[in-house]
Each structure stands twice: as C-alpha cells, then as structure tokens.
Amino acid sequence: MRDSRLIILREEGKILSLLFTEGRLVEASSCIAQEAGGEDCPLGSIYVGKVMNVAANIDAAFVELKRGVKGFLPLGKGRAIEPLNRPGDGRLLAGDEILVQV
C-alpha cells in the first residue's frame, strides 16, 4: 500500500491542500474565499448531492451539490456509495441523493 498524506492549511480565507504520496508532492490546490457577502470556499464542505447522470464509460457521476453548482465524482472500483433516499443495492442511479465532500 502506498503511503499518502493530505495536508490542509487554512488562514484568513485562504485554503491550501497538498497531497503527498511516498514523500513526493503529487497534487496541490488552493482556494480563496470571495469578497465579503460572497460564499466561502467550498473545499472541505459536505453536501447532500443529487446524482444528475452516471457515465459508465468513464466510471463517474455528475452530481448537483446545490442549485446551479455541479461536481464530478469518480466512482472507481471498490467504492461503495449508499444513497440516502432509497435502499442501497450496489448501484448508483440518476436521482439518488448521496453525501459528498469537496
């Protein structure tokens, strides 16, 4: 198994996330909160998202996090996602409500 570490730094409306695998930086992302009155940076936020479409050819789903804000969710093998609005049967379908973290 590969040794991975995720470091998240937050200071004065700025968020920096760094992903290290086996001691090497493999991904970095940053987010800056909008002006006063705008929304905060969504990084780390948890949503009840609604699955809009499942694309089997790329093994992913497109999820609406909130009205007008959509996200991409890679599904991958071995990732079990249980819908909140129906009994789980191992499938993810359009219309399912799921918990997602940005």
N, CA, C and O atoms as a MOPAC input file, in Angstrom:
PM7 MOZYME 1SCF
protein

 N      0.84000 1    -1.18600 1     0.00000 1
 C      0.00000 1     0.00000 1     0.00000 1
 C      0.88100 1     1.24400 1     0.00000 1
 O      1.91700 1     1.27000 1     0.66500 1
 N      0.48700 1     2.25200 1    -0.72400 1
 C      1.27200 1     3.47300 1    -0.83600 1
 C      1.00200 1     4.38700 1     0.34700 1
 O     -0.13100 1     4.50300 1     0.81400 1
 N      2.05400 1     5.03000 1     0.82200 1
 C      1.94400 1     5.96200 1     1.93800 1
 C      1.51100 1     7.32400 1     1.39100 1
 O      2.25500 1     7.96000 1     0.64500 1
 N      0.30700 1     7.76800 1     1.76200 1
 C     -0.21800 1     9.04800 1     1.29500 1
 C     -0.58000 1     9.92600 1     2.47300 1
 O     -1.05800 1     9.43900 1     3.49800 1
 N     -0.35300 1    11.21800 1     2.32700 1
 C     -0.70100 1    12.18800 1     3.35500 1
 C     -1.32900 1    13.40700 1     2.69700 1
 O     -0.83700 1    13.91300 1     1.68800 1
 N     -2.42900 1    13.87000 1     3.29200 1
 C     -3.11300 1    15.06400 1     2.81900 1
 C     -2.94800 1    16.14100 1     3.88000 1
 O     -3.31400 1    15.93700 1     5.03800 1
 N     -2.40600 1    17.27500 1     3.49500 1
 C     -2.20100 1    18.39400 1     4.41400 1
 C     -3.08500 1    19.54100 1     3.94800 1
 O     -3.03200 1    19.94600 1     2.78600 1
 N     -3.90000 1    20.06300 1     4.86500 1
 C     -4.78200 1    21.18300 1     4.54400 1
 C     -4.43200 1    22.34200 1     5.46700 1
 O     -4.46000 1    22.19900 1     6.68900 1
 N     -4.10500 1    23.48400 1     4.88500 1
 C     -3.76700 1    24.69300 1     5.63600 1
 C     -4.82100 1    25.74800 1     5.37100 1
 O     -5.20100 1    25.97500 1     4.22200 1
 N     -5.29800 1    26.39800 1     6.43200 1
 C     -6.31700 1    27.43400 1     6.27200 1
 C     -5.89200 1    28.66000 1     7.06800 1
 O     -5.52900 1    28.55900 1     8.24000 1
 N     -5.94100 1    29.82800 1     6.41300 1
 C     -5.59200 1    31.07400 1     7.08600 1
 C     -6.25400 1    32.24700 1     6.37600 1
 O     -6.07900 1    32.43300 1     5.17200 1
 N     -7.00600 1    33.02700 1     7.12000 1
 C     -7.61500 1    34.26200 1     6.62700 1
 C     -8.28900 1    34.11200 1     5.26800 1
 O     -7.98200 1    34.85100 1     4.33200 1
 N     -9.20500 1    33.15700 1     5.16100 1
 C     -9.97400 1    32.99700 1     3.92700 1
 C     -9.25900 1    32.28200 1     2.80700 1
 O     -9.79100 1    32.19400 1     1.70100 1
 N     -8.07100 1    31.76900 1     3.05800 1
 C     -7.32900 1    31.02800 1     2.03800 1
 C     -7.14600 1    29.58900 1     2.51100 1
 O     -6.86900 1    29.33800 1     3.68400 1
 N     -7.30400 1    28.66000 1     1.58800 1
 C     -7.11300 1    27.24600 1     1.89800 1
 C     -6.13800 1    26.66900 1     0.88400 1
 O     -6.27800 1    26.87500 1    -0.32200 1
 N     -5.15100 1    25.94400 1     1.38900 1
 C     -4.17000 1    25.27000 1     0.54300 1
 C     -4.18700 1    23.79600 1     0.91200 1
 O     -4.05900 1    23.45800 1     2.08800 1
 N     -4.34100 1    22.91600 1    -0.06000 1
 C     -4.28800 1    21.47800 1     0.20700 1
 C     -3.15300 1    20.86900 1    -0.60400 1
 O     -2.95700 1    21.18700 1    -1.77700 1
 N     -2.41500 1    19.98900 1     0.05400 1
 C     -1.26600 1    19.33300 1    -0.55800 1
 C     -1.39400 1    17.83200 1    -0.34700 1
 O     -1.63100 1    17.37800 1     0.77200 1
 N     -1.23600 1    17.06200 1    -1.42000 1
 C     -1.28900 1    15.60700 1    -1.32700 1
 C      0.09900 1    15.06000 1    -1.63100 1
 O      0.66000 1    15.29000 1    -2.70200 1
 N      0.63800 1    14.32600 1    -0.65100 1
 C      1.94500 1    13.69600 1    -0.79900 1
 C      1.75500 1    12.18900 1    -0.87500 1
 O      1.01100 1    11.61600 1    -0.07900 1
 N      2.42000 1    11.54500 1    -1.82400 1
 C      2.42300 1    10.08900 1    -1.92900 1
 C      3.87400 1     9.63800 1    -1.92100 1
 O      4.68200 1    10.06000 1    -2.74900 1
 N      4.18500 1     8.76900 1    -0.96300 1
 C      5.54200 1     8.25900 1    -0.77600 1
 C      6.55400 1     9.40400 1    -0.69100 1
 O      7.63800 1     9.33300 1    -1.27100 1
 N      6.18300 1    10.45900 1     0.04300 1
 C      7.08300 1    11.58000 1     0.28300 1
 C      7.19300 1    12.58700 1    -0.83700 1
 O      7.94500 1    13.55400 1    -0.71200 1
 N      6.47400 1    12.39800 1    -1.92800 1
 C      6.54300 1    13.32400 1    -3.06400 1
 C      5.22100 1    14.04800 1    -3.22600 1
 O      4.15900 1    13.43800 1    -3.09900 1
 N      5.27300 1    15.33700 1    -3.50400 1
 C      4.07400 1    16.13000 1    -3.75900 1
 C      3.48200 1    15.70300 1    -5.09900 1
 O      4.13400 1    15.81300 1    -6.13700 1
 N      2.22700 1    15.20900 1    -5.06900 1
 C      1.58600 1    14.76300 1    -6.30900 1
 C      0.42300 1    15.65000 1    -6.71500 1
 O     -0.00100 1    15.62200 1    -7.87100 1
 N     -0.10400 1    16.44200 1    -5.77800 1
 C     -1.21200 1    17.33300 1    -6.11300 1
 C     -1.25000 1    18.49400 1    -5.13700 1
 O     -1.04100 1    18.31600 1    -3.93700 1
 N     -1.51600 1    19.67500 1    -5.65300 1
 C     -1.68400 1    20.86400 1    -4.82200 1
 C     -2.86900 1    21.65100 1    -5.35200 1
 O     -3.04800 1    21.77000 1    -6.56400 1
 N     -3.68000 1    22.19000 1    -4.44500 1
 C     -4.78700 1    23.03600 1    -4.87500 1
 C     -4.98800 1    24.13200 1    -3.84900 1
 O     -4.65600 1    23.98000 1    -2.67300 1
 N     -5.53300 1    25.23200 1    -4.31700 1
 C     -5.76800 1    26.35800 1    -3.42300 1
 C     -7.14300 1    26.93200 1    -3.69700 1
 O     -7.71800 1    26.75100 1    -4.77000 1
 N     -7.64900 1    27.62700 1    -2.69800 1
 C     -8.95900 1    28.22900 1    -2.81400 1
 C     -8.94300 1    29.51100 1    -1.98200 1
 O     -8.44600 1    29.52400 1    -0.85700 1
 N     -9.48800 1    30.57800 1    -2.54200 1
 C     -9.54800 1    31.85600 1    -1.83700 1
 C    -11.00500 1    32.25600 1    -1.71900 1
 O    -11.73200 1    32.29000 1    -2.71200 1
 N    -11.43100 1    32.56100 1    -0.49100 1
 C    -12.82000 1    32.97500 1    -0.26100 1
 C    -13.11500 1    34.22900 1    -1.06900 1
 O    -12.24000 1    35.06500 1    -1.29100 1
 N    -14.35900 1    34.34400 1    -1.50300 1
 C    -14.76900 1    35.50300 1    -2.29200 1
 C    -14.88300 1    36.74400 1    -1.41100 1
 O    -14.70700 1    36.68000 1    -0.19400 1
 N    -15.17600 1    37.85600 1    -2.04500 1
 C    -15.35000 1    39.12900 1    -1.34500 1
 C    -16.40700 1    39.00900 1    -0.25200 1
 O    -17.17000 1    38.04400 1    -0.22300 1
 N    -16.44800 1    39.97900 1     0.63300 1
 C    -17.44300 1    40.00000 1     1.70300 1
 C    -18.83600 1    39.88800 1     1.10600 1
 O    -19.14600 1    40.55600 1     0.12000 1
 N    -19.67000 1    39.05300 1     1.69300 1
 C    -21.01400 1    38.84100 1     1.18700 1
 C    -21.09500 1    37.68100 1     0.22300 1
 O    -22.18900 1    37.19400 1    -0.06100 1
 N    -19.93800 1    37.21400 1    -0.30200 1
 C    -19.92900 1    36.06500 1    -1.19700 1
 C    -19.84100 1    34.78800 1    -0.39500 1
 O    -19.78400 1    34.81500 1     0.83400 1
 N    -19.83000 1    33.67700 1    -1.09200 1
 C    -19.75400 1    32.39100 1    -0.42300 1
 C    -18.31500 1    32.06100 1    -0.07400 1
 O    -17.37500 1    32.48300 1    -0.74900 1
 N    -18.16800 1    31.29300 1     1.00200 1
 C    -16.84700 1    30.82800 1     1.38400 1
 C    -16.37100 1    29.76500 1     0.40600 1
 O    -17.14400 1    29.23400 1    -0.39100 1
 N    -15.11400 1    29.47800 1     0.48500 1
 C    -14.50500 1    28.43300 1    -0.32000 1
 C    -15.14600 1    27.08800 1     0.01700 1
 O    -15.25700 1    26.76300 1     1.19900 1
 N    -15.57000 1    26.29500 1    -0.95900 1
 C    -16.26300 1    25.04500 1    -0.66200 1
 C    -15.35000 1    23.89500 1    -0.24900 1
 O    -15.84600 1    22.84300 1     0.15400 1
 N    -14.02500 1    24.06300 1    -0.33700 1
 C    -13.10600 1    22.97600 1    -0.02600 1
 C    -13.33800 1    22.46100 1     1.39000 1
 O    -13.25700 1    23.22100 1     2.35500 1
 N    -13.62200 1    21.18000 1     1.50800 1
 C    -13.88300 1    20.56400 1     2.79700 1
 C    -15.35300 1    20.52900 1     3.17000 1
 O    -15.73300 1    19.84400 1     4.11900 1
 N    -16.18400 1    21.25400 1     2.44000 1
 C    -17.62000 1    21.28100 1     2.73600 1
 C    -18.27300 1    19.95000 1     2.38000 1
 O    -17.86000 1    19.27300 1     1.43900 1
 N    -19.29800 1    19.58700 1     3.14700 1
 C    -20.04300 1    18.36000 1     2.91100 1
 C    -21.44600 1    18.72900 1     2.44100 1
 O    -22.10100 1    19.59300 1     3.02600 1
 N    -21.90100 1    18.06400 1     1.37700 1
 C    -23.20100 1    18.35000 1     0.78800 1
 C    -24.01100 1    17.06000 1     0.65600 1
 O    -23.44800 1    15.97000 1     0.56300 1
 N    -25.32100 1    17.19600 1     0.65100 1
 C    -26.19300 1    16.12000 1     0.18200 1
 C    -26.41600 1    16.44800 1    -1.28200 1
 O    -27.19100 1    17.34100 1    -1.62400 1
 N    -25.72600 1    15.71500 1    -2.13800 1
 C    -25.78800 1    15.97600 1    -3.56400 1
 C    -26.77900 1    15.06800 1    -4.25200 1
 O    -27.09000 1    13.98200 1    -3.76300 1
 N    -27.27500 1    15.52100 1    -5.39500 1
 C    -28.21600 1    14.73200 1    -6.19100 1
 C    -27.51700 1    14.29400 1    -7.47100 1
 O    -27.00500 1    15.12400 1    -8.22300 1
 N    -27.49700 1    12.98900 1    -7.71400 1
 C    -26.86300 1    12.44300 1    -8.91200 1
 C    -27.69200 1    12.84600 1   -10.12600 1
 O    -28.87400 1    12.51500 1   -10.22600 1
 N    -27.05800 1    13.56100 1   -11.04000 1
 C    -27.74300 1    14.00900 1   -12.25000 1
 C    -27.58500 1    13.00400 1   -13.38800 1
 O    -28.49900 1    12.80000 1   -14.18600 1
 N    -26.40000 1    12.37600 1   -13.44700 1
 C    -26.09700 1    11.46100 1   -14.53400 1
 C    -24.96500 1    10.54100 1   -14.08900 1
 O    -24.03100 1    10.97900 1   -13.41700 1
 N    -25.04900 1     9.27300 1   -14.46200 1
 C    -23.96300 1     8.32300 1   -14.22500 1
 C    -23.39300 1     7.96000 1   -15.58400 1
 O    -24.11000 1     7.46300 1   -16.45200 1
 N    -22.10400 1     8.20900 1   -15.76900 1
 C    -21.43200 1     7.92800 1   -17.03900 1
 C    -20.58900 1     6.66400 1   -16.87000 1
 O    -19.46000 1     6.72500 1   -16.38300 1
 N    -21.13300 1     5.54200 1   -17.26800 1
 C    -20.45900 1     4.25600 1   -17.07900 1
 C    -19.15400 1     4.17200 1   -17.86400 1
 O    -18.20600 1     3.52900 1   -17.41400 1
 N    -19.09200 1     4.81900 1   -19.03800 1
 C    -17.89600 1     4.72600 1   -19.87200 1
 C    -16.67500 1     5.37800 1   -19.23300 1
 O    -15.54600 1     5.00300 1   -19.55000 1
 N    -16.87600 1     6.34300 1   -18.34300 1
 C    -15.74200 1     6.95600 1   -17.64300 1
 C    -15.78400 1     6.63800 1   -16.15100 1
 O    -14.99400 1     7.18100 1   -15.37900 1
 N    -16.69500 1     5.76600 1   -15.74400 1
 C    -16.83800 1     5.30600 1   -14.35600 1
 C    -16.91500 1     6.49400 1   -13.39400 1
 O    -16.13100 1     6.60900 1   -12.45300 1
 N    -17.88600 1     7.37400 1   -13.66100 1
 C    -18.03600 1     8.58500 1   -12.85800 1
 C    -19.50000 1     9.01800 1   -12.84300 1
 O    -20.32400 1     8.53400 1   -13.61900 1
 N    -19.79000 1     9.93900 1   -11.94200 1
 C    -21.13300 1    10.50800 1   -11.86100 1
 C    -21.02200 1    12.02400 1   -11.81500 1
 O    -20.03500 1    12.57700 1   -11.32800 1
 N    -22.03900 1    12.67800 1   -12.32300 1
 C    -22.13800 1    14.12500 1   -12.23500 1
 C    -23.19200 1    14.42700 1   -11.18000 1
 O    -24.32500 1    13.95600 1   -11.26800 1
 N    -22.81100 1    15.21400 1   -10.18500 1
 C    -23.64300 1    15.43600 1    -9.00500 1
 C    -23.90500 1    16.92200 1    -8.82900 1
 O    -22.98600 1    17.73600 1    -8.91500 1
 N    -25.17200 1    17.27600 1    -8.58100 1
 C    -25.50700 1    18.66000 1    -8.26200 1
 C    -25.36000 1    18.82200 1    -6.75200 1
 O    -26.09300 1    18.20700 1    -5.97800 1
 N    -24.40000 1    19.66100 1    -6.33900 1
 C    -24.12000 1    19.87700 1    -4.92200 1
 C    -25.15900 1    20.78500 1    -4.28700 1
 O    -25.63000 1    20.53700 1    -3.17700 1
 N    -25.50400 1    21.83400 1    -5.00500 1
 C    -26.59000 1    22.74000 1    -4.64200 1
 C    -27.05900 1    23.37600 1    -5.93200 1
 O    -26.43500 1    23.18800 1    -6.97600 1
 N    -28.13200 1    24.11600 1    -5.88000 1
 C    -28.72400 1    24.66900 1    -7.10600 1
 C    -27.66900 1    25.41000 1    -7.93200 1
 O    -27.08300 1    26.39400 1    -7.48100 1
 N    -27.44300 1    24.91200 1    -9.15200 1
 C    -26.51800 1    25.55600 1   -10.07700 1
 C    -25.05700 1    25.20500 1    -9.87900 1
 O    -24.21300 1    25.67600 1   -10.64200 1
 N    -24.72600 1    24.39400 1    -8.88200 1
 C    -23.32800 1    24.01200 1    -8.63400 1
 C    -23.21500 1    22.50200 1    -8.81700 1
 O    -23.76400 1    21.72400 1    -8.03700 1
 N    -22.49100 1    22.10500 1    -9.86600 1
 C    -22.34800 1    20.68700 1   -10.17500 1
 C    -20.91100 1    20.24400 1    -9.97500 1
 O    -19.97600 1    21.03800 1   -10.07600 1
 N    -20.75500 1    18.96200 1    -9.68900 1
 C    -19.42900 1    18.40000 1    -9.48000 1
 C    -19.28100 1    17.07400 1   -10.20000 1
 O    -20.25700 1    16.48500 1   -10.66500 1
 N    -18.05300 1    16.62000 1   -10.28200 1
 C    -17.67900 1    15.36900 1   -10.93900 1
 C    -17.22500 1    14.41400 1    -9.84700 1
 O    -16.36600 1    14.76500 1    -9.03900 1
 N    -17.78600 1    13.21400 1    -9.81100 1
 C    -17.44300 1    12.22800 1    -8.79300 1
 C    -16.92200 1    10.96300 1    -9.46300 1
 O    -17.69900 1    10.20700 1   -10.04500 1
 N    -15.57700 1    10.71900 1    -9.38500 1
 C    -15.07000 1     9.45000 1    -9.91700 1
 C    -15.53200 1     8.31100 1    -9.02500 1
 O    -15.45500 1     8.40900 1    -7.80000 1
 N    -16.01100 1     7.23400 1    -9.62900 1
 C    -16.55600 1     6.13300 1    -8.84600 1
 C    -15.49500 1     5.09100 1    -8.51700 1
 O    -15.35100 1     4.72600 1    -7.35100 1
 N    -14.76400 1     4.60900 1    -9.48100 1
 C    -13.69300 1     3.64900 1    -9.22200 1
 C    -14.18100 1     2.34300 1    -8.64000 1
 O    -15.29200 1     2.25300 1    -8.11800 1
 N    -13.35900 1     1.35700 1    -8.73300 1
 C    -13.68100 1     0.02800 1    -8.21900 1
 C    -13.55000 1     0.01500 1    -6.70300 1
 O    -12.66300 1     0.65300 1    -6.13700 1
 N    -14.44000 1    -0.71400 1    -6.06300 1
 C    -14.35700 1    -0.87800 1    -4.61800 1
 C    -14.91900 1     0.27500 1    -3.81200 1
 O    -14.87600 1     0.23700 1    -2.58200 1
 N    -15.44100 1     1.29200 1    -4.46100 1
 C    -16.01300 1     2.43500 1    -3.74000 1
 C    -17.51400 1     2.22700 1    -3.62800 1
 O    -18.24000 1     2.33000 1    -4.61600 1
 N    -17.97100 1     1.93500 1    -2.42600 1
 C    -19.39700 1     1.70800 1    -2.20300 1
 C    -20.06200 1     3.01600 1    -1.78400 1
 O    -19.66800 1     3.62700 1    -0.79000 1
 N    -21.05900 1     3.44000 1    -2.53300 1
 C    -21.79000 1     4.66100 1    -2.22000 1
 C    -23.22900 1     4.27700 1    -1.94700 1
 O    -23.89700 1     3.68400 1    -2.79500 1
 N    -23.70100 1     4.61800 1    -0.76300 1
 C    -25.07100 1     4.28300 1    -0.37000 1
 C    -25.97500 1     5.50300 1    -0.54700 1
 O    -25.70900 1     6.54800 1     0.04600 1
 N    -27.02400 1     5.39500 1    -1.34100 1
 C    -27.95300 1     6.51900 1    -1.49200 1
 C    -28.71900 1     6.76200 1    -0.19300 1
 O    -28.95900 1     5.83400 1     0.58000 1
 N    -29.09700 1     8.00800 1     0.03600 1
 C    -29.83400 1     8.37600 1     1.24100 1
 C    -31.34300 1     8.27200 1     1.04500 1
 O    -32.09000 1     8.14100 1     2.01500 1
 N    -31.79000 1     8.33000 1    -0.20700 1
 C    -33.23000 1     8.39100 1    -0.47700 1
 C    -33.86200 1     7.06900 1    -0.90600 1
 O    -35.03800 1     7.03500 1    -1.27000 1
 N    -33.09500 1     5.98500 1    -0.86700 1
 C    -33.65100 1     4.67200 1    -1.20400 1
 C    -32.73600 1     3.59900 1    -0.61700 1
 O    -31.58400 1     3.87900 1    -0.28500 1
 N    -33.24300 1     2.37200 1    -0.48800 1
 C    -32.37700 1     1.29600 1    -0.00300 1
 C    -31.23500 1     1.03900 1    -0.98600 1
 O    -31.45600 1     0.99900 1    -2.19600 1
 N    -30.03500 1     0.86900 1    -0.47800 1
 C    -28.88400 1     0.62200 1    -1.34300 1
 C    -28.91500 1    -0.76700 1    -1.93800 1
 O    -29.27100 1    -1.73300 1    -1.26300 1
 N    -28.53800 1    -0.86900 1    -3.21700 1
 C    -28.48000 1    -2.16700 1    -3.88500 1
 C    -27.17600 1    -2.31700 1    -4.67100 1
 O    -27.06700 1    -3.17900 1    -5.54300 1
 N    -26.18200 1    -1.46800 1    -4.35500 1
 C    -24.89600 1    -1.54100 1    -5.02800 1
 C    -24.80800 1    -0.71500 1    -6.29400 1
 O    -23.73700 1    -0.60300 1    -6.89100 1
 N    -25.93800 1    -0.12700 1    -6.71300 1
 C    -25.93800 1     0.69700 1    -7.92600 1
 C    -26.09800 1     2.16000 1    -7.54900 1
 O    -26.66800 1     2.48200 1    -6.50600 1
 N    -25.60200 1     3.03000 1    -8.38700 1
 C    -25.80400 1     4.47100 1    -8.24900 1
 C    -26.61000 1     4.91600 1    -9.46300 1
 O    -26.20700 1     4.68600 1   -10.60300 1
 N    -27.75800 1     5.56000 1    -9.21100 1
 C    -28.67400 1     5.92600 1   -10.28400 1
 C    -28.94000 1     7.42500 1   -10.29200 1
 O    -28.80700 1     8.08900 1    -9.26400 1
 N    -29.31600 1     7.95700 1   -11.45000 1
 C    -29.73000 1     9.35800 1   -11.53700 1
 C    -30.89600 1     9.56900 1   -10.57300 1
 O    -31.81800 1     8.75500 1   -10.52000 1
 N    -30.85300 1    10.65300 1    -9.82000 1
 C    -31.88000 1    10.95400 1    -8.84400 1
 C    -31.51400 1    10.55600 1    -7.42200 1
 O    -32.16000 1    10.98800 1    -6.46700 1
 N    -30.47100 1     9.72500 1    -7.27900 1
 C    -30.02400 1     9.33800 1    -5.93500 1
 C    -29.45800 1    10.53900 1    -5.19800 1
 O    -28.80500 1    11.39400 1    -5.79700 1
 N    -29.70600 1    10.59900 1    -3.91400 1
 C    -29.10500 1    11.62100 1    -3.04200 1
 C    -27.98600 1    10.95200 1    -2.27500 1
 O    -28.18700 1     9.91000 1    -1.65100 1
 N    -26.78900 1    11.55800 1    -2.32000 1
 C    -25.62300 1    10.97500 1    -1.66200 1
 C    -24.85600 1    12.04800 1    -0.90300 1
 O    -24.96300 1    13.23300 1    -1.22000 1
 N    -24.08700 1    11.63900 1     0.09200 1
 C    -23.20500 1    12.55900 1     0.80200 1
 C    -21.91100 1    12.69600 1     0.02000 1
 O    -21.30400 1    11.69600 1    -0.36200 1
 N    -21.48600 1    13.93000 1    -0.22000 1
 C    -20.20400 1    14.17900 1    -0.90400 1
 C    -19.44900 1    15.26600 1    -0.16300 1
 O    -20.05000 1    16.19500 1     0.37700 1
 N    -18.13700 1    15.14600 1    -0.14100 1
 C    -17.28100 1    16.16700 1     0.45100 1
 C    -16.36600 1    16.70800 1    -0.63100 1
 O    -15.72300 1    15.94600 1    -1.35300 1
 N    -16.31100 1    18.01500 1    -0.73800 1
 C    -15.48300 1    18.67500 1    -1.74800 1
 C    -14.05200 1    18.68800 1    -1.25800 1
 O    -13.16800 1    19.19700 1    -1.94800 1

